[in-house]
Amino acid sequence: MTRSSQRNPISAVWPGRPYPRGANWDGEGVNFALFSQHAQGVDLCLFDDKGRHEIQRIPIRERTDGVWHCYLPEARPGQAYGYRVHGPYKPEEGHRFNPHKLLVDPYAKDLVGELRWGDALYGYTVGSKREDLSFDRRDSAPLVPKGRVLEPAFTWGDDRRPSVPWQDMVIYELHVRGFTMRHPDVPPELRGTYGGLCCAPVVDYLKRLGVTTIELLPVHSFLNDRHLAEKGLQNYWGYNSLAYFAPETRYSASGKVKEFKTMVKTLHSAGIEVILDVVYNHTCEGNQLGPTLSMRGVDNASYYIVNADNRRYYDDFTGCGNTVNLEHPHALQLVMDSLRYWAEEMHVDGFRFDLASALARESGKVENLGGFFDAIRQDPTLNRVKLIAEPWDLGHGGYQVGNFPLGWAEWNDRYRDGMRGFWKGDPGVIGEVGKRLTGSEDLYGWSGKRPNASINFITAHDGFTLDDLVSYNDKHNEANGEDNRDGSNHNISWNCGAEGPTEDPEIAALRERQKRNLLATLLLSQGVPMLLAGDERGHTQNGSNNAYCQDNDISWLDWTPTPERQALITFVERTIALRRAHPSFRRRSFFAGKPSEAESVTDVVWLRPDGAEMRPEDWSDANARCLAMYMSGGGIADRGPRGEALHDDDFLVLFNAHHDEIPFTLPPAPYGAWRLLLDTASGSPPPATEDVAALAPAWSEPAYPLQCRSLVVLSRPDVRP
């Protein structure tokens, strides 16, 4: 018997062990372990296969250092279970125990059943004048998903992490469901699932595009918010975690955890890394008026940061009602165990931490070298995976761009805003552009980091898509049912002359050019580029900059082929290939601004349209919207994999965000003529070969007619010995 189809009660209950936490099958039985420091009693509740009926309740007698544990030699994988935890219900003291509420194990690795909203989910009586100080005795079990004992066996074979070097990465942020829901070549039963994401047509598309790393929006099991469910909407993004170990079952065609593992293994075989967007800063239980589903009922005062002056309330640094208390060793252990589980058992390659500043808070203040970061730094598993911070939260002092510890990369919103503003035509941003193009040394160099600490992006899931960025001046979030009050008003966008869809061919052409400008800038900047899935094919959300609850055609990618989409896809493919072929665009070290030991030419030179070098005062010129960046292929300080010196072609990248054409005087080319690789005004992509000298036309004129709002790349082939 391999599943819990039995109806006979469990007859043997052994003491078991306090570690590992959760429900763990060892081949003979199942060990259950739950931490609750303040509990006075814990009941393990066993359910039928589908989690609908409670078939047995077992009081846990053993307690070791706050961990309640038992071993059931007769339990098997597939056993559905939950907990009821007894203790004081004193919200004013931070305690919210209520044994009438069935609780999801914080360590559950698999779930069965879906949450159904109802007032019985709350520890207090909804509608009471005393609010959360009241006490509710209704049984919540019929409404709550149950943990399920997992059989972890999986044939990984020779699976290996691709281990793409940071400087070679091209990250592609995507949503598991939305990416394939409308894909015609994915079998209907697999669309929107882990299985769909590893179908051959999808993997081939990612490989052709040239991305090395996919970053998945949250796949930890999460809940749909009650207010959304009541409006017929769905929490689409998934930043509402319930269980930090269990993959979201809505994304599983088979209903089995191994489907996620198969996805990872298949992507690894194609050389593609998998990074997870993880939400450890808060949970789905919300503020003091939220439901009691898991950690709140297990041990509220240990797992969450309660307010020091009034423990009934939470310190909310996340905007979601609560903040996980990583100062508590067992809450910290929960997060660390979860991270190790996904890295070791699920073979993922790294993590992007949502609102990472909240994880750094100690006594309410952000401490960059606090316990969480110390724990990761010394961990033999986690210090070898890729770590990316969203370096802010909503609390005081939460904006920490550039301040995360060594070993961490960061989403660089300074890059996003600077490049958006430049191509929009905003005044006075040219100095910011120079800093961001070269890897943001001002943000990261001071601490000993390198350009790859900067995750450069123009768009992400939160905000306008690229197509909407050049098509709308204002947000249009009416579909969310909040009268367009939600979402940011600071988009740094420009509609190019008309709000939304247009039949004006000049506006349409300008929008396509602006997309090429932004994409080329992103892919040819120093640092790690991150693309938003669908930007390369003109995906629109109809002006929504907050599509968090739109699980429909607003968010799902449209795979219908059009000439415009194919042209943009080809442009992105070729530009990524250009980046991959030339170390000049993937430097591991910051520019020195001076000649290297082997080269008499400065590694980077900034030029004005008249061909002269930029002066200090030029960088603060509010009217300056045009410049060039010269990169010497002989000025690369990095070394190759065998310690060899790296050489490359010389490159000249021209930027013109002005509304007029500008004749740009080119520097002399003593080693040969400049060759034109890319001009976004023409719409043509770079050559489809690394041997650009064979295809790129020579440019012999002293000046280049740099069209309005365009980017040009010129190269001079390397002739160094």
MARBAFI-249503 format. One record per residue (C-alpha): residue in one letter; residue number from 1; x negated, y, z negated. Coordinates in steps of 0.2 Angstrom, whole numbers, padded with zeros to 4 digits. Layout:
% residues N
   torke   voke       X       Y       Z
       A    NUM       X       Y       Z
...
% end
This chain:
% residues 721
   torke   voke       X       Y       Z
       M      1    0000    0000    0000
       T      2   -0008    0016    0006
       R      3    0005    0029    0002
       S      4    0017    0033   -0012
       S      5    0031    0024   -0005
       Q      6    0033    0014   -0021
       R      7    0047    0018   -0033
       N      8    0041    0009   -0048
       P      9    0035    0021   -0062
       I     10    0016    0023   -0065
       S     11    0013    0011   -0080
       A     12   -0006    0015   -0083
       V     13   -0012    0032   -0088
       W     14   -0031    0033   -0092
       P     15   -0040    0048   -0099
       G     16   -0049    0052   -0083
       R     17   -0062    0066   -0081
       P     18   -0062    0085   -0082
       Y     19   -0072    0086   -0065
       P     20   -0069    0087   -0051
       R     21   -0054    0098   -0052
       G     22   -0038    0094   -0043
       A     23   -0031    0077   -0037
       N     24   -0045    0066   -0031
       W     25   -0044    0049   -0024
       D     26   -0059    0038   -0027
       G     27   -0054    0022   -0018
       E     28   -0046    0014   -0034
       G     29   -0035    0028   -0041
       V     30   -0033    0046   -0043
       N     31   -0040    0058   -0055
       F     32   -0030    0074   -0060
       A     33   -0039    0089   -0068
       L     34   -0031    0106   -0071
       F     35   -0039    0121   -0080
       S     36   -0028    0131   -0092
       Q     37   -0037    0139   -0107
       H     38   -0021    0145   -0115
       A     39   -0009    0131   -0112
       Q     40   -0001    0121   -0126
       G     41    0004    0106   -0115
       V     42    0003    0100   -0097
       D     43    0015    0088   -0088
       L     44    0010    0080   -0072
       C     45    0026    0078   -0061
       L     46    0026    0064   -0047
       F     47    0038    0066   -0032
       D     48    0043    0055   -0018
       D     49    0034    0055   -0001
       K     50    0043    0071    0005
       G     51    0042    0080   -0011
       R     52    0060    0081   -0014
       H     53    0064    0071   -0029
       E     54    0054    0070   -0045
       I     55    0052    0052   -0050
       Q     56    0041    0053   -0065
       R     57    0034    0065   -0078
       I     58    0018    0061   -0087
       P     59    0012    0072   -0101
       I     60   -0007    0074   -0100
       R     61   -0015    0070   -0117
       E     62   -0033    0073   -0113
       R     63   -0041    0091   -0114
       T     64   -0059    0095   -0112
       D     65   -0065    0113   -0113
       G     66   -0049    0119   -0107
       V     67   -0047    0106   -0093
       W     68   -0032    0095   -0094
       H     69   -0035    0078   -0086
       C     70   -0029    0060   -0083
       Y     71   -0033    0046   -0071
       L     72   -0019    0035   -0063
       P     73   -0026    0019   -0056
       E     74   -0010    0015   -0048
       A     75   -0008    0031   -0038
       R     76   -0013    0032   -0020
       P     77   -0016    0045   -0006
       G     78    0000    0053   -0001
       Q     79    0006    0055   -0018
       A     80    0016    0071   -0020
       Y     81    0014    0080   -0036
       G     82    0015    0097   -0046
       Y     83    0013    0103   -0064
       R     84    0023    0110   -0078
       V     85    0013    0120   -0090
       H     86    0019    0124   -0108
       G     87    0013    0139   -0118
       P     88    0019    0156   -0124
       Y     89    0030    0167   -0113
       K     90    0023    0183   -0119
       P     91    0020    0195   -0104
       E     92    0015    0209   -0115
       E     93    0000    0198   -0120
       G     94   -0003    0192   -0103
       H     95    0005    0175   -0105
       R     96    0018    0169   -0093
       F     97    0020    0150   -0096
       N     98    0037    0143   -0091
       P     99    0038    0124   -0090
       H    100    0054    0126   -0080
       K    101    0044    0131   -0065
       L    102    0035    0118   -0055
       L    103    0017    0124   -0051
       V    104    0006    0120   -0036
       D    105   -0011    0114   -0041
       P    106   -0023    0128   -0037
       Y    107   -0035    0114   -0031
       A    108   -0022    0105   -0020
       K    109   -0030    0100   -0004
       D    110   -0014    0096    0005
       L    111    0004    0101    0003
       V    112    0021    0093    0008
       G    113    0037    0103    0010
       E    114    0040    0122    0012
       L    115    0045    0135    0000
       R    116    0063    0140    0000
       W    117    0066    0157   -0008
       G    118    0078    0158   -0023
       D    119    0079    0166   -0039
       A    120    0074    0150   -0048
       L    121    0056    0153   -0042
       Y    122    0054    0167   -0055
       G    123    0048    0165   -0073
       Y    124    0060    0178   -0078
       T    125    0079    0181   -0074
       V    126    0081    0191   -0059
       G    127    0092    0205   -0061
       S    128    0090    0206   -0080
       K    129    0089    0223   -0088
       R    130    0073    0217   -0097
       E    131    0066    0212   -0080
       D    132    0050    0201   -0082
       L    133    0052    0201   -0101
       S    134    0067    0190   -0099
       F    135    0065    0171   -0098
       D    136    0073    0160   -0084
       R    137    0077    0141   -0087
       R    138    0082    0136   -0070
       D    139    0071    0122   -0062
       S    140    0061    0128   -0047
       A    141    0055    0111   -0041
       P    142    0068    0110   -0027
       L    143    0061    0126   -0019
       V    144    0043    0123   -0021
       P    145    0030    0114   -0010
       K    146    0021    0100   -0018
       G    147    0003    0095   -0019
       R    148   -0001    0079   -0010
       V    149   -0016    0068   -0014
       L    150   -0028    0068    0001
       E    151   -0037    0053    0009
       P    152   -0053    0063    0014
       A    153   -0061    0050    0025
       F    154   -0065    0057    0043
       T    155   -0077    0051    0056
       W    156   -0089    0066    0059
       G    157   -0101    0056    0068
       D    158   -0116    0067    0073
       D    159   -0107    0084    0071
       R    160   -0119    0098    0068
       R    161   -0117    0116    0065
       P    162   -0122    0126    0081
       S    163   -0131    0138    0069
       V    164   -0131    0152    0082
       P    165   -0144    0165    0077
       W    166   -0136    0181    0071
       Q    167   -0143    0192    0085
       D    168   -0136    0180    0098
       M    169   -0118    0179    0091
       V    170   -0103    0186    0100
       I    171   -0088    0184    0088
       Y    172   -0070    0182    0094
       E    173   -0057    0185    0081
       L    174   -0041    0175    0084
       H    175   -0025    0169    0077
       V    176   -0023    0150    0078
       R    177   -0004    0151    0082
       G    178   -0004    0166    0093
       F    179   -0018    0161    0104
       T    180   -0010    0146    0112
       M    181    0009    0148    0109
       R    182    0011    0154    0127
       H    183   -0004    0145    0135
       P    184    0003    0135    0150
       D    185   -0011    0122    0150
       V    186   -0009    0117    0132
       P    187    0004    0103    0129
       P    188    0020    0111    0122
       E    189    0019    0100    0106
       L    190    0001    0107    0103
       R    191    0004    0125    0106
       G    192    0001    0136    0091
       T    193   -0009    0122    0081
       Y    194   -0027    0117    0077
       G    195   -0024    0103    0090
       G    196   -0020    0116    0103
       L    197   -0035    0127    0099
       C    198   -0047    0112    0103
       C    199   -0038    0107    0120
       A    200   -0050    0107    0134
       P    201   -0043    0122    0144
       V    202   -0044    0133    0128
       V    203   -0062    0127    0124
       D    204   -0067    0129    0142
       Y    205   -0060    0147    0142
       L    206   -0070    0152    0126
       K    207   -0086    0145    0134
       R    208   -0084    0154    0150
       L    209   -0080    0170    0141
       G    210   -0097    0168    0132
       V    211   -0091    0169    0114
       T    212   -0102    0159    0102
       T    213   -0091    0161    0086
       I    214   -0073    0161    0083
       E    215   -0066    0170    0067
       L    216   -0049    0163    0062
       L    217   -0036    0173    0054
       P    218   -0032    0165    0037
       V    219   -0028    0146    0038
       H    220   -0027    0143    0019
       S    221   -0009    0138    0015
       F    222    0001    0154    0013
       L    223    0019    0160    0010
       N    224    0031    0171    0019
       D    225    0036    0186    0009
       R    226    0053    0186    0002
       H    227    0057    0203    0009
       L    228    0052    0197    0026
       A    229    0061    0181    0026
       E    230    0077    0190    0021
       K    231    0075    0201    0037
       G    232    0071    0186    0048
       L    233    0053    0190    0049
       Q    234    0037    0180    0046
       N    235    0021    0184    0037
       Y    236    0011    0181    0053
       W    237   -0007    0186    0048
       G    238   -0007    0175    0033
       Y    239   -0015    0186    0020
       N    240   -0004    0179    0006
       S    241   -0013    0164    0000
       L    242   -0005    0150   -0011
       A    243   -0018    0136   -0010
       Y    244   -0036    0139   -0007
       F    245   -0040    0121   -0002
       A    246   -0025    0116    0009
       P    247   -0025    0121    0028
       E    248   -0009    0129    0033
       T    249    0003    0116    0038
       R    250    0013    0127    0050
       Y    251   -0003    0126    0061
       S    252   -0004    0107    0061
       A    253    0005    0097    0075
       S    254    0002    0081    0066
       G    255    0004    0087    0048
       K    256   -0013    0079    0044
       V    257   -0028    0088    0037
       K    258   -0039    0079    0049
       E    259   -0032    0089    0063
       F    260   -0041    0104    0057
       K    261   -0057    0093    0056
       T    262   -0055    0087    0074
       M    263   -0054    0105    0079
       V    264   -0070    0110    0071
       K    265   -0079    0095    0077
       T    266   -0073    0098    0095
       L    267   -0078    0117    0095
       H    268   -0095    0112    0087
       S    269   -0098    0100    0102
       A    270   -0095    0115    0113
       G    271   -0108    0125    0104
       I    272   -0095    0136    0096
       E    273   -0095    0141    0077
       V    274   -0080    0142    0066
       I    275   -0079    0156    0053
       L    276   -0064    0158    0042
       D    277   -0056    0174    0036
       V    278   -0053    0170    0018
       V    279   -0042    0179    0005
       Y    280   -0049    0176   -0012
       N    281   -0045    0194   -0019
       H    282   -0027    0191   -0022
       T    283   -0013    0178   -0021
       C    284    0005    0177   -0015
       E    285    0012    0179   -0033
       G    286    0012    0198   -0032
       N    287    0014    0209   -0047
       Q    288    0023    0207   -0063
       L    289    0040    0205   -0054
       G    290    0033    0191   -0042
       P    291    0037    0173   -0042
       T    292    0029    0160   -0053
       L    293    0022    0147   -0041
       S    294    0004    0142   -0046
       M    295   -0010    0152   -0056
       R    296    0003    0163   -0064
       G    297    0011    0149   -0073
       V    298   -0005    0139   -0075
       D    299   -0014    0152   -0085
       N    300   -0010    0170   -0080
       A    301   -0022    0179   -0092
       S    302   -0037    0169   -0085
       Y    303   -0034    0169   -0066
       Y    304   -0029    0187   -0064
       I    305   -0035    0204   -0070
       V    306   -0023    0210   -0082
       N    307   -0022    0228   -0087
       A    308   -0033    0231   -0103
       D    309   -0021    0244   -0110
       N    310   -0005    0234   -0106
       R    311   -0007    0216   -0102
       R    312    0010    0214   -0095
       Y    313    0004    0223   -0079
       Y    314   -0010    0219   -0067
       D    315   -0025    0229   -0061
       D    316   -0021    0230   -0042
       F    317   -0036    0234   -0032
       T    318   -0029    0225   -0017
       G    319   -0012    0233   -0014
       C    320   -0004    0216   -0015
       G    321    0001    0216   -0033
       N    322   -0013    0207   -0042
       T    323   -0032    0204   -0041
       V    324   -0040    0187   -0045
       N    325   -0051    0188   -0060
       L    326   -0069    0183   -0054
       E    327   -0076    0188   -0071
       H    328   -0068    0173   -0078
       P    329   -0079    0158   -0076
       H    330   -0065    0146   -0071
       A    331   -0057    0158   -0058
       L    332   -0075    0160   -0051
       Q    333   -0077    0142   -0051
       L    334   -0061    0140   -0041
       V    335   -0067    0151   -0027
       M    336   -0084    0144   -0027
       D    337   -0077    0126   -0026
       S    338   -0065    0131   -0012
       L    339   -0079    0139   -0002
       R    340   -0090    0124   -0004
       Y    341   -0076    0112    0001
       W    342   -0073    0121    0017
       A    343   -0091    0122    0021
       E    344   -0096    0104    0016
       E    345   -0079    0094    0019
       M    346   -0072    0104    0033
       H    347   -0089    0109    0041
       V    348   -0085    0127    0044
       D    349   -0099    0139    0048
       G    350   -0095    0154    0037
       F    351   -0083    0166    0030
       R    352   -0076    0183    0032
       F    353   -0070    0190    0015
       D    354   -0055    0200    0015
       L    355   -0056    0216    0004
       A    356   -0073    0209   -0002
       S    357   -0076    0224   -0014
       A    358   -0062    0217   -0025
       L    359   -0073    0202   -0027
       A    360   -0087    0213   -0034
       R    361   -0077    0221   -0047
       E    362   -0082    0219   -0065
       S    363   -0073    0229   -0079
       G    364   -0064    0237   -0065
       K    365   -0080    0244   -0056
       V    366   -0088    0237   -0040
       E    367   -0104    0229   -0045
       N    368   -0113    0223   -0029
       L    369   -0124    0211   -0038
       G    370   -0111    0204   -0049
       G    371   -0107    0186   -0054
       F    372   -0099    0182   -0038
       F    373   -0113    0187   -0027
       D    374   -0126    0179   -0039
       A    375   -0116    0163   -0038
       I    376   -0116    0163   -0019
       R    377   -0135    0168   -0018
       Q    378   -0141    0153   -0028
       D    379   -0129    0140   -0021
       P    380   -0138    0128   -0010
       T    381   -0123    0126    0002
       L    382   -0116    0144    0003
       N    383   -0133    0153    0004
       R    384   -0135    0144    0021
       V    385   -0118    0148    0029
       K    386   -0113    0165    0037
       L    387   -0106    0178    0025
       I    388   -0096    0193    0031
       A    389   -0088    0206    0020
       E    390   -0074    0218    0024
       P    391   -0083    0230    0013
       W    392   -0069    0239    0005
       D    393   -0053    0237   -0006
       L    394   -0039    0250   -0011
       G    395   -0046    0254   -0029
       H    396   -0057    0268   -0034
       G    397   -0075    0266   -0028
       G    398   -0070    0252   -0016
       Y    399   -0077    0259    0000
       Q    400   -0094    0250    0000
       V    401   -0100    0250    0018
       G    402   -0119    0247    0019
       N    403   -0120    0242    0000
       F    404   -0117    0223    0001
       P    405   -0132    0212   -0005
       L    406   -0145    0205    0007
       G    407   -0138    0190    0016
       W    408   -0122    0198    0019
       A    409   -0116    0206    0036
       E    410   -0102    0218    0035
       W    411   -0087    0224    0046
       N    412   -0093    0242    0051
       D    413   -0079    0253    0053
       R    414   -0091    0268    0055
       Y    415   -0095    0260    0072
       R    416   -0076    0258    0076
       D    417   -0072    0276    0072
       G    418   -0087    0283    0081
       M    419   -0085    0274    0097
       R    420   -0067    0277    0098
       G    421   -0069    0296    0095
       F    422   -0083    0297    0108
       W    423   -0073    0289    0122
       K    424   -0058    0298    0117
       G    425   -0068    0314    0120
       D    426   -0068    0321    0102
       P    427   -0081    0334    0098
       G    428   -0096    0333    0087
       V    429   -0098    0314    0087
       I    430   -0113    0311    0098
       G    431   -0125    0310    0083
       E    432   -0114    0296    0076
       V    433   -0114    0287    0092
       G    434   -0133    0286    0093
       K    435   -0134    0279    0075
       R    436   -0121    0266    0079
       L    437   -0128    0261    0096
       T    438   -0145    0256    0088
       G    439   -0138    0245    0074
       S    440   -0133    0258    0060
       E    441   -0150    0259    0052
       D    442   -0144    0273    0041
       L    443   -0132    0261    0033
       Y    444   -0142    0245    0032
       G    445   -0160    0249    0034
       W    446   -0163    0256    0017
       S    447   -0160    0239    0008
       G    448   -0171    0229    0020
       K    449   -0157    0223    0031
       R    450   -0158    0221    0050
       P    451   -0146    0226    0064
       N    452   -0137    0210    0062
       A    453   -0129    0216    0046
       S    454   -0118    0227    0056
       I    455   -0103    0218    0063
       N    456   -0098    0230    0077
       F    457   -0080    0231    0083
       I    458   -0068    0242    0092
       T    459   -0052    0233    0088
       A    460   -0047    0220    0076
       H    461   -0030    0211    0071
       D    462   -0026    0226    0060
       G    463   -0023    0241    0071
       F    464   -0020    0244    0090
       T    465   -0026    0231    0103
       L    466   -0038    0238    0116
       D    467   -0024    0240    0128
       D    468   -0014    0250    0116
       L    469   -0029    0260    0110
       V    470   -0029    0268    0128
       S    471   -0010    0268    0130
       Y    472   -0003    0276    0115
       N    473   -0006    0291    0104
       D    474    0005    0286    0090
       K    475    0010    0269    0082
       H    476    0026    0261    0086
       N    477    0030    0249    0073
       E    478    0049    0249    0074
       A    479    0051    0231    0075
       N    480    0044    0229    0057
       G    481    0060    0236    0051
       E    482    0052    0250    0040
       D    483    0057    0265    0051
       N    484    0039    0266    0058
       R    485    0032    0271    0040
       D    486    0020    0256    0039
       G    487    0003    0255    0048
       S    488   -0010    0268    0049
       N    489   -0008    0285    0057
       H    490   -0026    0287    0060
       N    491   -0029    0277    0075
       I    492   -0042    0288    0085
       S    493   -0032    0283    0101
       W    494   -0028    0292    0117
       N    495   -0015    0287    0129
       C    496   -0024    0294    0144
       G    497   -0009    0305    0149
       A    498    0007    0295    0146
       E    499    0014    0286    0130
       G    500    0016    0268    0134
       P    501    0019    0259    0150
       T    502    0017    0269    0166
       E    503    0018    0268    0185
       D    504    0006    0282    0188
       P    505   -0009    0274    0197
       E    506   -0021    0287    0191
       I    507   -0017    0285    0173
       A    508   -0017    0266    0175
       A    509   -0034    0267    0183
       L    510   -0041    0278    0169
       R    511   -0035    0266    0156
       E    512   -0044    0251    0164
       R    513   -0060    0262    0165
       Q    514   -0058    0267    0146
       K    515   -0057    0248    0142
       R    516   -0072    0244    0152
       N    517   -0081    0259    0143
       L    518   -0077    0253    0126
       L    519   -0080    0234    0129
       A    520   -0097    0238    0138
       T    521   -0102    0249    0123
       L    522   -0098    0236    0111
       L    523   -0107    0222    0120
       L    524   -0123    0232    0123
       S    525   -0125    0239    0106
       Q    526   -0137    0233    0093
       G    527   -0129    0222    0080
       V    528   -0116    0208    0081
       P    529   -0101    0212    0092
       M    530   -0084    0206    0088
       L    531   -0070    0205    0101
       L    532   -0052    0204    0097
       A    533   -0044    0189    0106
       G    534   -0034    0195    0120
       D    535   -0043    0212    0123
       E    536   -0052    0204    0138
       R    537   -0035    0201    0146
       G    538   -0026    0217    0142
       H    539   -0015    0210    0128
       T    540   -0003    0223    0122
       Q    541    0008    0224    0106
       N    542    0019    0238    0113
       G    543    0011    0251    0102
       S    544    0012    0241    0086
       N    545   -0003    0244    0075
       N    546    0003    0233    0061
       A    547    0010    0217    0069
       Y    548    0008    0207    0053
       C    549    0025    0201    0053
       Q    550    0028    0198    0072
       D    551    0027    0179    0075
       N    552    0033    0181    0093
       D    553    0029    0188    0110
       I    554    0023    0205    0102
       S    555    0008    0195    0094
       W    556    0006    0180    0105
       L    557   -0006    0181    0120
       D    558    0001    0181    0137
       W    559   -0008    0169    0149
       T    560    0001    0174    0165
       P    561   -0013    0178    0177
       T    562   -0014    0195    0186
       P    563   -0027    0203    0196
       E    564   -0030    0217    0183
       R    565   -0032    0203    0169
       Q    566   -0044    0193    0179
       A    567   -0054    0208    0184
       L    568   -0056    0213    0165
       I    569   -0060    0195    0160
       T    570   -0074    0194    0173
       F    571   -0081    0210    0167
       V    572   -0082    0204    0149
       E    573   -0089    0187    0155
       R    574   -0103    0196    0165
       T    575   -0107    0209    0152
       I    576   -0108    0195    0138
       A    577   -0120    0186    0150
       L    578   -0130    0202    0152
       R    579   -0132    0204    0134
       R    580   -0137    0185    0132
       A    581   -0150    0186    0146
       H    582   -0159    0201    0138
       P    583   -0167    0203    0121
       S    584   -0167    0221    0123
       F    585   -0148    0221    0118
       R    586   -0151    0208    0104
       R    587   -0165    0215    0094
       R    588   -0168    0208    0077
       S    589   -0177    0223    0071
       F    590   -0172    0242    0071
       F    591   -0180    0253    0084
       A    592   -0196    0261    0077
       G    593   -0194    0277    0088
       K    594   -0213    0276    0092
       P    595   -0224    0265    0104
       S    596   -0227    0247    0099
       E    597   -0245    0240    0097
       A    598   -0245    0233    0114
       E    599   -0235    0247    0123
       S    600   -0239    0265    0126
       V    601   -0220    0270    0128
       T    602   -0209    0273    0114
       D    603   -0197    0259    0111
       V    604   -0181    0270    0112
       V    605   -0179    0287    0120
       W    606   -0164    0298    0120
       L    607   -0161    0309    0135
       R    608   -0150    0324    0140
       P    609   -0142    0325    0157
       D    610   -0156    0336    0163
       G    611   -0168    0322    0160
       A    612   -0177    0330    0145
       E    613   -0178    0322    0128
       M    614   -0164    0325    0115
       R    615   -0169    0339    0103
       P    616   -0163    0338    0085
       E    617   -0151    0352    0088
       D    618   -0143    0342    0102
       W    619   -0137    0329    0091
       S    620   -0126    0342    0082
       D    621   -0119    0350    0098
       A    622   -0100    0349    0096
       N    623   -0099    0351    0115
       A    624   -0111    0337    0119
       R    625   -0102    0322    0127
       C    626   -0116    0315    0138
       L    627   -0132    0306    0134
       A    628   -0144    0292    0140
       M    629   -0153    0279    0130
       Y    630   -0169    0272    0137
       M    631   -0175    0256    0130
       S    632   -0193    0250    0134
       G    633   -0194    0231    0137
       G    634   -0212    0231    0131
       G    635   -0207    0239    0115
       I    636   -0198    0224    0107
       A    637   -0206    0221    0090
       D    638   -0197    0204    0088
       R    639   -0206    0187    0092
       G    640   -0199    0172    0101
       P    641   -0195    0155    0093
       R    642   -0213    0150    0095
       G    643   -0221    0166    0089
       E    644   -0223    0173    0107
       A    645   -0222    0191    0111
       L    646   -0205    0196    0119
       H    647   -0204    0206    0135
       D    648   -0189    0212    0144
       D    649   -0184    0224    0158
       D    650   -0183    0242    0154
       F    651   -0165    0248    0153
       L    652   -0157    0265    0154
       V    653   -0139    0266    0148
       L    654   -0129    0282    0153
       F    655   -0114    0288    0143
       N    656   -0102    0301    0149
       A    657   -0086    0305    0139
       H    658   -0084    0322    0148
       H    659   -0069    0325    0159
       D    660   -0081    0330    0173
       E    661   -0094    0321    0184
       I    662   -0112    0325    0178
       P    663   -0127    0323    0189
       F    664   -0139    0314    0177
       T    665   -0158    0316    0180
       L    666   -0167    0300    0179
       P    667   -0184    0297    0171
       P    668   -0197    0292    0183
       A    669   -0199    0273    0187
       P    670   -0218    0270    0189
       Y    671   -0216    0251    0189
       G    672   -0202    0251    0202
       A    673   -0186    0258    0206
       W    674   -0171    0258    0195
       R    675   -0158    0246    0199
       L    676   -0139    0248    0196
       L    677   -0132    0234    0185
       L    678   -0116    0242    0180
       D    679   -0105    0257    0183
       T    680   -0088    0257    0174
       A    681   -0081    0270    0186
       S    682   -0083    0257    0200
       G    683   -0074    0243    0191
       S    684   -0087    0231    0197
       P    685   -0094    0219    0184
       P    686   -0113    0216    0182
       P    687   -0121    0204    0194
       A    688   -0117    0185    0190
       T    689   -0135    0180    0188
       E    690   -0149    0184    0176
       D    691   -0160    0188    0191
       V    692   -0153    0205    0193
       A    693   -0167    0211    0204
       A    694   -0160    0199    0218
       L    695   -0143    0207    0217
       A    696   -0143    0224    0210
       P    697   -0145    0238    0222
       A    698   -0160    0250    0220
       W    699   -0157    0268    0215
       S    700   -0170    0280    0223
       E    701   -0162    0296    0220
       P    702   -0169    0308    0206
       A    703   -0151    0310    0199
       Y    704   -0137    0298    0196
       P    705   -0119    0305    0199
       L    706   -0112    0300    0183
       Q    707   -0093    0300    0185
       C    708   -0082    0307    0171
       R    709   -0078    0295    0157
       S    710   -0090    0281    0163
       L    711   -0104    0271    0157
       V    712   -0119    0266    0168
       V    713   -0133    0253    0165
       L    714   -0149    0254    0176
       S    715   -0163    0242    0174
       R    716   -0181    0242    0180
       P    717   -0188    0224    0181
       D    718   -0202    0219    0170
       V    719   -0218    0218    0179
       R    720   -0229    0217    0164
       P    721   -0243    0203    0164
% end
